Every structure is written in structure tokens, then in C-alpha cells.
Amino acid sequence: MSTMSYMDPRKLSIIAGSSYLVIFFAAIFANFFVLEAILASPVETVTQNHLMVRFGIMAFILTVVFDVVVAWALNELYKDHFLSGLSTYFRMMHAAIMGVAVFALPLALDASTESEILRQVDIFNIIWLIGLFFFGIHLILLGRIIQRPKIIALFLMLAGLMYMVDTTAHFLMPNYEEYTSVFLALVAVPSIIGEMSFAIWLLVRGGKT
């Protein structure tokens, strides 16, 4: 019988928390340094800073890898809860969809015009948005599963709801661009507070009796 099923809860918490931190830093680099650079100057970034773009693509791939690790660790940590399996499935769906989205970015390296490059970024963003809807469901379930600390559970559930609202608004509101900053704040604030706090809690307190 596999010894992995009996891994110490404290070790599982450290694995989950550490993986969360890898996801945070990789996503920050890929989103706010690489994607923003491409959007600001598509042709110049892809042609002159193509190495940075390649690192950005690898950073996105890392987020997918460690997303699976987090999903596994949390499932093992909370496997006695009846919602744990469902929560894990939704996070795995998010990781799979994110993996598909990343396929669009290497194609941008072969594009030669601004419109072609931005089209690949748009494809990435659209697929990613769909994945975030499922990630939102995962966070809502996760908040219900962990229950404590209550404030972290609340922020996780709120962040999950905002992810779902944001994706829905993207596809249903023709004038979404007019409210981009509002929706960004609605998603970013509870997400950063909830997920970062949860990651720190996992590293410091998770798995302890």
C-alpha cells in the first residue's frame, strides 16, 4: 500500500503552501512583466526580448505544474471532507484549461505583425478566463472545506465568487472594457488577501494539531 496516502499532514501543508508561493511569484512575473510588456509593445517585445517571453511561457507552465501539486496536497490534507474530491476536480479542470491556454503564447513568437501577436494573447486570455471560472468554484468549495481560520475561508469564498462574476461579465457585457479596473479590484483584493493568507497559514500552522 502506498505510503503517500499516509503522508504527515504537516508535510502536506508545507508542500501546499510552498507550491502556492511558487504559483504567486511565477504568475506575477508572467503576467505583470511578460504579458504587460507584450501588450505595451508587441513586435518589439517578441523580436527583441524573445528570451523574456520564453521565460514567461515557462513561468505559466510552472503555475500549471504546481497547481496540480496544490490540488493533490489539499485533497490529501482534507480528504475526510465530503467536498474535497469535488473541489480537487474543479482545480484540476482549471489547471488543464490553463495548460491549453499556454499553447497560444509560443505561437506569438512566430508572429510578425502586431495584430497577429495580440491575437495570440487574446486567445490565451479567453481560454484562461474560462479556466478561472472553474477555479472560482474550487475556491468557494475550498473555503467551505477549511472552515478555519474563518476570515481566510471567507476571503477564499469571496475571491471564488468574484472570479466567476468577472468571467461572466467578460462574456456578457459588451462594454466590459469600461469597467475593467473595477472588476480587477473586485477580483484582486479578496484573491490576494485570501490565497496569500491561506498559503502563509499552511506554511506556519497547517497540519498541526
N, C-alpha and C positions, 0 to 999 in steps of 0.2 A: 504494500500500500504506500502511496506517495507521501513523503514527509512534508511536502509543500502544503498539504491540507492542514497540517498542524503547526504551521509557522507561528512563532510567537507574535501576539497582537502588537506588541511594541515595535517589533521589526517591520511589520506590515505598515504601521503608522508612519515610521521613518521613511520607508520606501515610497509611500503615497505622498507624503509631504515634500520629500526631496524631488520627486518627479514633477510635482506641481510647480516647484520653483524653476526647474528646467524649462517647463512649458511657458511660464511667465516671461523669463528672460529671452528665450528663443522667439516667442511671439512678439515681444516688444521690438527686438532687432528687425525681424522680418517685416512687421507692419509699419513701424514708425521711422525706420531708416531706409529699408529697401523699397517697399511699395510706395511710400510717400515720395521718394526720390524719382521713381518711375513716373508717377503721376505728374510731378512737377516738371520733369524734363525727360520725356520718354526715350527719344532717339539717343540723346547724349548719354543717358544713364546706361542704356542697353549696350551701346557701342564702346563707350569709354570706361565705364565702370562695370563691365560684364562680370568680373570676378565677384564684386559685391552682390550682384544679382544672384549668382550661383550660390553664394553663401546663404543668401536669403531663402532660396529654394530649399537648401539643406536644413535651414532652421525650421521651415514649415514641416519638413519631413520628420524632424526631431519631435515637433509638437505632436504629430500623429503617433509616433512610436511611444512616447511617454504618456499620451492619452490612454493608450491601451494598457500600459503598466498601471496607471492610476485606477482604471476601471477594474482591473484584476485585483489590485490590492484592496480597494474599497469593498469589492464583492466578498473577498475573503474575510475582511475585518468585520463586516456587518451581515454575514451570510445567514445569521439566525433570523434576520428581519424578513418578513414576507414580501417586502417591496424591493429587496436588494437585487434580485435577479432581473426584474423589470428595469430598474434604474441602470444596471450594467448594460443591458441590451441597448438602451437609448444612447448611452455614452459611446458604445461600440459603433452604433449607426452613425453618430457624429464623426467619429474617427475615420470610418470608411468613406463617408462623403467628403471629408476634408482631404483624404488621400487622393480621391478622384479630382478634386478641385486643383490640387497642386500640379496635375498634369498640364494645365493650361499655361503655367509660368515658363517652363523651358521653351515652349513654342514662341514665346515673346523674344527670346534670344535670337531666333532665326528671322524675326520680322524686321523689315527695313524702313517702314513708314510709321509715323506717329499713330495713325488710325489703327493699323494692324496690331501694334503693341498694346494700345489701350483696349482694344477688343479682347485680347487675351486676358488682360487684367480684369475686365468686366465679367468674362466667363468665370474666372476664378472667384470673384466676389459673389456672383449669383449662386454658384454651387455652394460656396461657403455659407451664405445666408440660409440656405435650405438646411445645411448641417446644424447651424446654430439653433434652429427651431427645435430639433431633436435634443440638442444639448440643453436647451431651456427646460424641456420636460425632465431630463435627467436631474438638473439642479433642484427642481421642485420636489421630486421624489427623494433626492439626497437630503434635503432639508427636513423632510418628514421622517427619514430614516434615522439621522443622527440625533435629533431632538435636543441634544445639549452639546455645547452651550446654546441656549435658546436664541440669543441675539445673532449668533452666526447662522443657525438654522433659518432664522427669519430672513436674513440678508441673502442667503442662498436661494430661498424660495422666491424672494422678490426679484433677484437677478434673473432667475429662470423665467419668470413671468415677463420681464422686460425684454429678454431675448426673443421670446415668442411674439410679443407685441411689435418689436422692431422689424422682425422678418415679415410679419403680416402687413405692417404699414408699407414696407418696401414694395410689396406686390399689389397692394390695394389702393394706395394713394398716388395718383398721377403727379401730384405736386410735392412728393416726399422731400425733394431736394431743399425746399423752403424750410423744412423743419429738421434738417439733418443734425444740426448742433443740439437741438432739444432731445432728439432720440438718442444721440450719442451720450449725452449726460445721463439720461434715464437708464441706459444700459451700463455705462462705465462705473458710475458711483456704487450701486449695490454689488456689481460684479467684482470690482477691485476690493471693496471692503469685505464682502462675504468670502470670496475664494482665497484671497491672501490671508485673511484671518484664519480660515479653515486650514490652510497649508501650515501656518505657524503653529496652530493648535495641535495639528497632527504631529509636528516635529517635537513640540515641547511636552504635551500632555497625552496625546493619543495612545491608546493601548494600555495605559496604566490603570491599575485597579484603584 
